[in-house]
Amino acid sequence: MLDLDPTITFWLVQAIGIIQVVILSASFFFKVKWKIMLWLTFSNVLSVIVLLFSGTLSGALLVVGATVRTIIYFVYSKLNRKPDLAIVLLVLVYVTVITVVFWDGPLDLVMFFSLSLITISTWQNNVTILRVSYVIDGLLLFPYYIVLGAYTSAACQLFCAIASVISLIKYSNTTENPIHISQRFISANKNLWGSNISNFNTFDMVVSNNGDKTSHCNYCVLKDYKNVFDSIQKIKEECKNNNIKEVVYFPFNTRHYNNETSLAHTLNMFFPIERNDVLMKLIYGFNMNNTKCMLKEVEFKEVDETKIFDIVELYIKCYFKKDSEKELTKSQKAEIQNLKNINLTDEVNGYKFCAYVAYYKEKPIAFLILMHNAIESFITKIGTLPLFRQKNVATALLQYGITNQRAKGVQDIIIVTDKNSVSEEFYKFNNFKEIGQGYAFDVTDIEKYQDFVENNNF
């Protein structure tokens, strides 16, 4: 294709392949989609050069299309938007036309399938599908580049496949199952809430150890939906033994109308709802909207135990609407004591606390507490002083915390908040999607439900 000395061409191709390995290695450190797209653009440009030197015009033209696609995806990612379906269809049409018009043999089909696969997988926001597609893509292009003699580019593709497999293994425990998320959320916050958790076969019991008898701190999480009536009877018995209100927490998937969703609404026919939670997760690779704080003199920091009293002060003012700890009730004081006791360095229940504070002229005005492990992070508490609200302080602080979490390798950012609340609207606007809900049912009176189960009477 290019009239150069074969030896020079060979070593140029190998050198470019090494640069590709470096670029793709760097891309794996990013958790924000637009940054990944940017680095993939650089890699695609180098691929075009490699293919031209290797004598395949069709392959080079196909990757030109892939480069344009990646640039378009990059722009959409910067805007926190999913690319339009029309973009995907246009790229697929381009790939098909180039393959047919510049057909150079069966080897062209490998690049055709590769680019079609990546075009579709990078368009959607399912990270598992994305990683699987990169494994398949790497295994497709490894022999492709070997045949062309671009051995370092082949090694680059193999590296991508291996890295994607490692990522799949690392994040294999992630799930959008509402039951599992609720269990992990409760376990992660056990010490902050001052709760004891008892595990039974079909449910977990959460009981406050600070004297708080409200249903927000005392309830049972149903985790087996096969014999719900029997489980509720056992829950009622345990609640009576612990002198707490008989409340069953029922997490369910709201995106698919399956058996658990139907069961949740069936139970609502017979039991009043104590509260309705919504489980939300930040869309993979997306950022918060409007993250720029409106106040220039605000500084965001990750803090340690030396700043715990800044968080305590903000917590009292934001959550309890009091000016000092002296004005708090007994249960509120116990909650504050739990906050004072949190450890920001050690791992507890498989999770670590992370605390972030926004300072205005060196005075604390907003705080954020997250709990994370190696793969996911729960937003636990966030608050802003009333005077500084509506200034994007909380949004910017949350984005600061999310960026910090991503740097630690965290993939999923999850929040559990009240359904149909201002908080839900805030997170929905900022690219969090609903992945489930949780109903907390008061099952004190079970007579009507029992008649329905045993006699089909309603």
C-alpha positions in Angstrom: 0.0 0.0 0.0 2.7 2.5 1.0 6.0 2.2 -1.0 8.5 1.9 1.8 11.3 -0.5 2.5 9.7 -3.7 3.9 12.0 -3.9 6.9 11.3 -0.2 7.8 7.6 -0.8 7.4 7.7 -3.9 9.6 9.4 -2.1 12.5 7.2 1.0 12.2 4.1 -1.3 12.5 5.6 -3.0 15.5 6.5 0.4 17.1 3.0 1.8 16.6 1.6 -1.4 18.1 3.6 -0.8 21.3 2.3 2.7 21.5 -1.3 1.3 21.2 -0.6 -1.0 24.1 0.4 2.0 26.2 -2.7 4.0 25.2 -5.1 1.2 25.8 -3.5 0.4 29.1 -4.0 4.0 30.2 -7.7 3.9 29.1 -8.5 1.1 31.6 -7.7 3.5 34.4 -10.7 5.7 33.5 -14.2 5.2 34.8 -15.8 8.2 32.9 -17.0 7.2 29.5 -15.9 10.3 27.6 -12.3 9.9 28.8 -12.3 6.2 27.6 -13.7 7.3 24.3 -10.9 9.9 23.9 -8.1 7.4 24.4 -9.8 4.9 22.1 -9.9 7.6 19.4 -6.1 7.9 19.7 -5.8 4.1 19.4 -8.1 4.0 16.4 -6.0 6.6 14.6 -2.9 4.5 15.2 -4.8 1.4 13.9 -5.5 3.2 10.6 -1.8 3.8 10.2 -0.9 0.2 11.0 -3.5 -1.1 8.5 -2.2 1.2 5.7 1.4 0.1 6.3 0.1 -3.5 6.4 -1.4 -3.1 2.9 -5.1 -3.4 3.7 -7.1 -0.4 2.4 -10.5 -1.9 3.3 -9.3 -2.4 6.9 -8.0 1.1 7.2 -11.2 2.6 5.8 -13.3 0.5 8.2 -11.2 1.8 11.2 -11.6 5.4 9.8 -15.4 4.9 10.3 -14.8 3.5 13.7 -12.7 6.5 14.6 -15.4 8.9 13.5 -17.9 6.8 15.5 -15.7 7.0 18.6 -15.4 10.8 18.2 -19.2 11.1 18.0 -19.6 8.9 21.0 -17.0 11.1 22.8 -19.1 14.2 22.2 -22.2 12.6 23.4 -20.4 11.3 26.5 -19.2 14.8 27.3 -22.9 15.9 27.1 -23.9 13.1 29.4 -26.1 11.7 26.7 -26.5 8.3 25.0 -25.8 8.5 21.2 -28.9 8.5 19.0 -29.8 5.2 17.4 -29.4 6.8 14.0 -25.7 7.2 14.7 -25.4 3.5 15.3 -27.3 2.6 12.1 -25.3 5.0 10.0 -22.0 3.5 11.2 -23.3 0.0 10.5 -24.3 1.0 7.0 -20.9 2.6 6.4 -19.1 -0.6 7.6 -21.3 -2.7 5.3 -20.7 -0.5 2.3 -17.0 -0.3 2.8 -16.7 -4.1 3.2 -18.7 -4.8 0.0 -17.1 -2.1 -2.2 -13.5 -2.7 -1.1 -13.7 -6.4 -0.6 -10.2 -7.9 -0.4 -11.0 -11.4 0.9 -12.5 -13.3 3.8 -10.2 -11.5 6.2 -12.3 -8.4 5.8 -15.2 -10.1 7.5 -13.2 -10.2 10.7 -12.9 -6.4 10.9 -16.5 -6.1 9.8 -17.8 -8.2 12.6 -15.4 -6.5 15.1 -16.5 -3.0 14.3 -20.2 -3.9 14.2 -19.9 -5.6 17.6 -18.1 -2.7 19.2 -20.4 -0.1 17.6 -23.4 -1.7 19.2 -21.9 -2.6 22.6 -20.4 0.9 23.2 -23.7 2.5 22.3 -25.6 1.0 25.2 -24.8 1.4 28.9 -24.6 -2.2 30.0 -21.0 -2.5 31.2 -21.0 -6.3 31.4 -22.0 -6.5 27.7 -19.3 -4.0 26.9 -16.6 -6.0 28.6 -17.8 -9.3 27.0 -17.7 -7.6 23.6 -14.1 -6.4 24.2 -13.2 -10.0 25.0 -14.7 -11.2 21.8 -13.3 -8.3 19.8 -9.8 -9.0 21.1 -10.0 -12.7 20.2 -11.3 -11.8 16.7 -8.6 -9.2 16.0 -5.6 -11.1 17.5 -5.4 -13.6 14.5 -6.3 -10.7 12.1 -3.2 -8.7 13.0 -1.1 -11.9 13.1 -2.0 -12.6 9.5 -1.1 -9.0 8.6 2.3 -9.3 10.4 1.4 -6.6 12.9 2.5 -8.6 15.9 2.5 -5.9 18.5 -0.9 -4.8 17.4 -2.0 -8.4 17.8 -0.5 -8.4 21.3 -2.4 -5.3 22.0 -5.7 -7.0 21.1 -4.8 -10.0 23.3 -4.0 -7.6 26.1 -7.4 -6.0 25.8 -9.1 -9.3 25.8 -7.2 -10.4 29.0 -7.8 -7.1 30.7 -11.6 -7.3 29.9 -11.7 -10.9 31.4 -10.0 -9.6 34.5 -12.5 -6.8 34.8 -15.4 -9.2 34.3 -14.0 -11.3 37.2 -13.4 -8.3 39.4 -16.9 -6.9 38.9 -18.6 -10.3 38.7 -20.3 -9.7 42.1 -22.0 -6.6 41.0 -25.7 -7.0 40.6 -28.8 -4.9 40.2 -30.9 -7.4 42.2 -32.8 -5.2 44.7 -32.7 -7.8 47.5 -28.9 -8.1 47.3 -28.4 -4.3 47.1 -30.7 -3.8 50.1 -28.8 -6.4 52.1 -25.4 -4.8 51.2 -26.6 -1.3 51.9 -27.9 -2.3 55.3 -24.7 -4.2 56.1 -22.5 -1.3 55.0 -24.3 1.2 57.1 -24.7 -1.0 60.2 -22.2 0.9 62.4 -23.3 4.3 61.2 -26.9 3.6 61.9 -26.2 1.8 65.2 -28.0 -1.4 64.1 -27.8 -5.1 64.9 -28.5 -7.5 62.0 -29.7 -11.0 62.6 -29.7 -13.5 59.6 -32.6 -15.9 59.3 -33.3 -18.4 56.5 -35.9 -16.3 54.7 -35.3 -12.8 56.1 -32.8 -10.5 57.9 -33.8 -8.6 61.0 -32.5 -5.1 61.6 -32.8 -3.8 65.2 -31.6 -0.5 66.5 -29.2 -0.6 69.5 -29.6 3.0 70.4 -33.2 2.9 71.7 -34.8 4.1 68.5 -38.0 2.2 68.1 -39.1 3.7 64.7 -39.7 1.4 61.7 -36.9 3.2 59.9 -34.4 1.5 62.2 -36.3 -1.7 63.1 -37.7 -4.0 60.4 -37.1 -7.3 58.6 -35.9 -7.6 55.0 -37.6 -10.4 53.2 -35.1 -12.3 51.0 -37.1 -15.4 50.0 -40.3 -14.9 48.0 -41.4 -18.5 47.7 -43.4 -18.9 50.9 -44.1 -15.3 51.8 -47.0 -16.0 54.2 -44.9 -18.4 56.3 -42.0 -15.9 56.3 -44.3 -13.1 57.5 -45.6 -15.3 60.4 -42.0 -15.9 61.5 -41.2 -12.2 61.1 -44.1 -11.3 63.3 -42.9 -13.7 66.0 -39.4 -12.3 66.0 -40.6 -8.7 66.0 -42.7 -9.4 69.1 -39.7 -11.1 70.7 -37.6 -7.9 70.1 -40.4 -5.6 71.1 -40.5 -3.7 67.8 -43.2 -2.9 65.3 -44.0 -5.8 62.9 -42.6 -4.4 59.6 -41.5 -6.3 56.5 -39.2 -4.7 54.0 -39.9 -6.0 50.5 -37.3 -5.0 47.8 -38.4 -5.6 44.2 -37.4 -4.9 40.6 -39.5 -2.2 39.0 -38.1 -2.4 35.5 -39.7 -5.8 34.7 -43.2 -6.8 35.7 -42.2 -10.3 37.0 -43.4 -12.4 39.9 -41.7 -10.3 42.6 -43.2 -7.1 41.2 -46.6 -8.6 41.2 -46.1 -10.0 44.7 -45.1 -6.5 46.0 -48.3 -5.0 44.7 -50.4 -7.9 45.9 -49.0 -7.4 49.5 -49.9 -3.7 49.2 -53.6 -4.8 48.7 -53.5 -6.1 52.3 -50.9 -4.2 54.2 -50.3 -0.5 54.6 -47.0 0.9 53.4 -44.8 2.4 56.1 -42.4 3.8 53.6 -41.5 3.5 49.9 -37.8 3.5 49.0 -36.3 3.8 45.5 -32.9 2.2 44.7 -30.9 4.2 42.1 -27.6 3.7 40.3 -25.5 6.3 38.4 -25.5 5.3 34.7 -22.2 3.8 33.9 -19.6 6.3 32.6 -21.9 9.3 33.2 -21.2 12.3 35.4 -23.5 14.6 37.4 -25.2 17.4 35.6 -24.4 21.1 36.3 -21.5 20.1 38.6 -19.9 23.6 38.6 -20.5 25.2 41.9 -22.0 28.7 41.6 -19.7 30.1 44.4 -16.1 30.6 43.5 -14.6 30.4 47.0 -15.9 26.9 47.8 -13.2 24.2 48.2 -13.9 20.5 48.2 -11.8 18.1 50.3 -11.7 14.4 51.3 -11.4 14.5 55.1 -10.2 12.2 57.9 -11.2 11.7 61.5 -9.6 15.1 62.4 -12.5 16.8 60.6 -15.3 14.6 62.1 -16.7 17.5 64.1 -17.1 19.6 60.9 -19.3 16.7 59.7 -21.1 16.5 63.0 -21.9 20.2 63.0 -23.3 20.0 59.5 -25.2 16.8 60.3 -27.0 18.5 63.2 -27.9 21.5 61.2 -28.9 19.8 58.0 -30.7 16.7 59.3 -32.0 17.7 62.7 -32.3 21.5 62.0 -30.8 22.3 65.4 -27.9 24.6 66.2 -26.1 22.4 68.8 -26.0 18.9 70.1 -27.6 20.0 73.4 -30.9 20.5 71.6 -31.1 16.9 70.4 -33.3 14.1 71.6 -31.9 11.0 73.2 -32.1 9.0 70.0 -30.6 11.8 67.9 -27.7 12.1 70.3 -27.1 8.4 69.9 -27.1 8.8 66.2 -24.5 11.6 66.5 -22.4 9.4 68.7 -22.4 6.7 66.0 -21.3 9.4 63.6 -18.4 10.4 65.9 -17.3 6.8 66.1 -17.0 6.1 62.4 -13.5 5.1 61.2 -12.3 6.6 58.0 -9.3 4.4 57.6 -10.2 0.8 58.5 -12.5 -1.6 56.6 -15.8 -2.5 58.4 -18.1 -5.2 57.2 -16.2 -5.2 53.9 -16.7 -1.5 53.3 -14.7 1.7 54.0 -16.1 5.1 55.0 -15.2 8.1 52.8 -16.1 11.6 53.9 -16.0 14.8 51.8 -16.6 18.3 53.0 -17.2 21.6 51.0 -15.7 24.6 52.7 -16.6 28.2 52.0 -13.9 30.6 53.2 -12.6 27.7 55.3 -15.9 27.1 57.0 -17.8 23.8 56.4 -21.1 24.2 54.4 -21.8 20.8 53.0 -20.8 17.2 53.6 -21.0 13.8 51.9 -20.5 10.3 53.4 -19.9 7.3 51.1 -19.2 3.7 51.9 -17.4 1.7 49.4 -15.6 -1.6 48.7 -13.5 -2.5 45.6 -16.4 -2.3 43.2 -19.3 -0.3 44.5 -20.1 2.8 46.6 -23.2 3.7 48.6 -24.2 7.3 49.1 -25.1 7.3 52.7 -25.5 10.9 53.9 -25.3 14.2 52.1 -26.3 17.6 53.3 -25.9 21.4 52.7 -26.5 24.3 55.0 -29.9 25.9 54.1 -28.2 29.3 53.2 -26.0 27.6 50.6 -28.7 25.5 48.9 -29.6 26.0 45.2 -26.0 26.9 44.5 -25.0 23.5 43.1 -22.8 22.9 46.2 -24.1 19.5 46.9 -24.0 18.5 43.2 -20.4 19.6 42.8 -19.4 17.9 46.1 -21.1 14.7 45.0 -19.3 14.8 41.7 -16.0 15.4 43.5 -16.7 12.4 45.7 -17.7 10.2 42.7 -14.5 11.2 40.8 -12.5 10.2 43.9 -14.3 6.9 44.2 -13.7 6.1 40.5 -10.0 6.8 41.1 -10.2 4.1 43.8 -11.5 1.6 41.2 -15.2 1.8 42.1 -17.6 1.1 39.3 -21.2 1.5 40.7 -22.5 4.5 42.6 -25.7 3.6 44.4 -28.3 5.6 46.5 -31.4 4.5 48.4 -33.8 7.3 49.0 -37.5 8.1 49.4 -39.7 7.4 46.3 -41.5 10.5 44.9 -39.3 12.8 46.9 -37.2 15.9 46.1 -34.1 13.7 46.5 -35.3 11.2 43.9 -35.8 14.0 41.4 -32.4 15.4 42.2 -30.7 12.1 41.5 -32.8 11.3 38.5 -31.8 14.7 37.0 -28.2 13.8 37.7 -28.2 10.6 35.6 -29.2 8.1 38.3 -31.5 5.4 37.0 -34.1 3.5 39.1 -33.1 -0.1 39.5 -35.7 -1.1 42.1 -37.9 -0.1 44.9 -38.6 -1.3 48.5 -41.9 -1.3 50.3 -41.9 -1.4 54.1 -45.2 -3.1 55.0 -46.9 -3.0 58.4 -47.9 -6.6 58.8 -49.4 -6.3 62.3 -52.9 -7.3 61.0 -52.4 -10.5 58.9 -56.0 -11.8 59.0 -57.2 -10.6 55.6 -54.0 -11.7 53.9 -54.2 -15.1 55.5 -57.8 -15.6 54.3 -56.6 -14.6 50.8 -53.8 -17.1 50.8 -55.7 -20.0 52.3 -59.2 -19.5 50.9 -58.6 -17.1 48.0 -61.1 -14.7 49.6 -60.7 -11.0 49.1 
